[in-house]
Amino acid sequence: MGQGFSSTTLSSGPAGIDVPELSDLTYEKALGQARLMKSIRARHQHGLVVVKLVMKPYPQLDLGKYVQAIRRERGALSDVPNALPYQRAFETTTNGYLVRQYLYSSLYDRMR
């Protein structure tokens, strides 16, 4: 009944960003307790970033079309001053990753 992958969870510890593509990031802390996409705050030489990662339920799952769509979206939003697209989008054999600048508060929080 339903999806068979709901029991697959990923530790949001420092091992989540321990891949060569993210070697310039240092784990700082996990953000939230999500089950589908883990959010990790990490430190980069230019400031804080958020890494969102999703664990593939099986290694044959191809996230390439989603990575390409996110890259096209980033290009389309490059001239929009109020948009903050993901700076990196890539996949490994076991995970998919999205990286963007960390914001201390949301627009909703700033308007209150």
C-alpha positions as CSV (number, residue, x, y, z in Angstrom):
1,M,0.0,0.0,0.0
2,G,1.6,3.3,-1.0
3,Q,5.2,3.9,-1.7
4,G,7.7,1.2,-0.7
5,F,10.5,3.7,0.0
6,S,9.2,5.5,3.0
7,S,11.5,3.6,5.4
8,T,14.6,4.9,3.7
9,T,16.0,7.7,5.8
10,L,19.3,9.5,5.6
11,S,21.4,10.6,8.5
12,S,21.8,14.4,8.4
13,G,25.1,14.3,10.1
14,P,28.4,15.4,8.6
15,A,28.6,12.3,6.5
16,G,25.7,13.7,4.4
17,I,28.0,16.2,2.7
18,D,31.1,14.1,2.7
19,V,31.5,13.9,-1.1
20,P,34.4,15.3,-3.2
21,E,32.0,17.8,-5.0
22,L,31.4,19.5,-1.6
23,S,34.9,19.4,-0.2
24,D,34.9,23.2,0.2
25,L,32.1,23.0,2.7
26,T,32.3,22.3,6.4
27,Y,29.3,20.7,8.2
28,E,27.8,23.0,10.8
29,K,24.4,21.6,11.8
30,A,21.2,19.9,10.6
31,L,18.2,22.1,9.9
32,G,14.8,20.5,10.8
33,Q,13.8,16.9,10.9
34,A,12.5,16.2,7.4
35,R,12.3,12.7,6.1
36,L,12.4,13.3,2.3
37,M,15.0,16.1,1.8
38,K,17.5,16.7,4.5
39,S,18.7,20.3,5.1
40,I,22.2,20.9,6.4
41,R,23.7,24.3,7.2
42,A,27.4,24.3,6.2
43,R,30.2,26.9,6.1
44,H,31.9,28.0,2.9
45,Q,34.8,30.4,2.7
46,H,32.4,33.1,1.5
47,G,29.7,32.5,4.2
48,L,27.0,30.1,5.1
49,V,25.2,27.8,2.7
50,V,22.2,25.3,2.9
51,V,22.7,21.9,1.4
52,K,19.6,20.0,0.6
53,L,20.0,16.3,-0.1
54,V,17.8,13.5,-1.0
55,M,18.7,9.8,-0.8
56,K,18.0,7.8,-3.9
57,P,15.8,4.8,-3.0
58,Y,17.7,2.7,-5.5
59,P,21.0,3.6,-7.3
60,Q,19.5,3.2,-10.8
61,L,17.3,6.3,-10.3
62,D,18.4,9.0,-12.6
63,L,18.0,12.6,-11.4
64,G,19.7,14.1,-14.4
65,K,16.5,15.6,-15.9
66,Y,15.8,17.4,-12.6
67,V,19.4,18.6,-12.4
68,Q,19.2,20.1,-15.9
69,A,15.8,21.7,-15.1
70,I,17.3,23.4,-12.0
71,R,20.3,24.6,-14.0
72,R,17.9,26.1,-16.7
73,E,15.9,27.7,-14.0
74,R,19.1,29.2,-12.5
75,G,20.0,30.7,-15.8
76,A,16.5,32.1,-16.3
77,L,16.6,33.7,-12.8
78,S,20.1,35.2,-13.1
79,D,18.8,38.6,-14.1
80,V,16.1,38.7,-11.4
81,P,17.4,40.6,-8.4
82,N,15.0,39.2,-5.8
83,A,15.4,35.5,-6.7
84,L,17.9,33.2,-5.0
85,P,18.4,30.1,-7.2
86,Y,20.4,27.1,-6.2
87,Q,24.1,27.6,-7.0
88,R,24.9,23.9,-7.4
89,A,22.8,21.0,-8.4
90,F,24.3,17.5,-8.9
91,E,23.8,13.9,-8.2
92,T,26.0,11.1,-7.0
93,T,25.3,7.3,-7.2
94,T,23.4,7.5,-3.9
95,N,22.2,11.1,-3.4
96,G,21.0,14.2,-5.1
97,Y,22.3,17.6,-3.8
98,L,21.2,21.2,-4.0
99,V,23.3,24.1,-2.6
100,R,22.3,27.7,-2.1
101,Q,23.2,30.7,0.1
102,Y,21.8,30.5,3.7
103,L,19.4,33.1,4.7
104,Y,18.9,33.9,8.4
105,S,15.2,34.5,8.0
106,S,12.5,34.2,5.4
107,L,10.7,37.1,3.7
108,Y,7.7,36.3,5.9
109,D,9.8,36.7,9.1
110,R,11.3,40.0,7.9
111,M,7.9,41.5,7.1
112,R,6.4,40.9,10.6
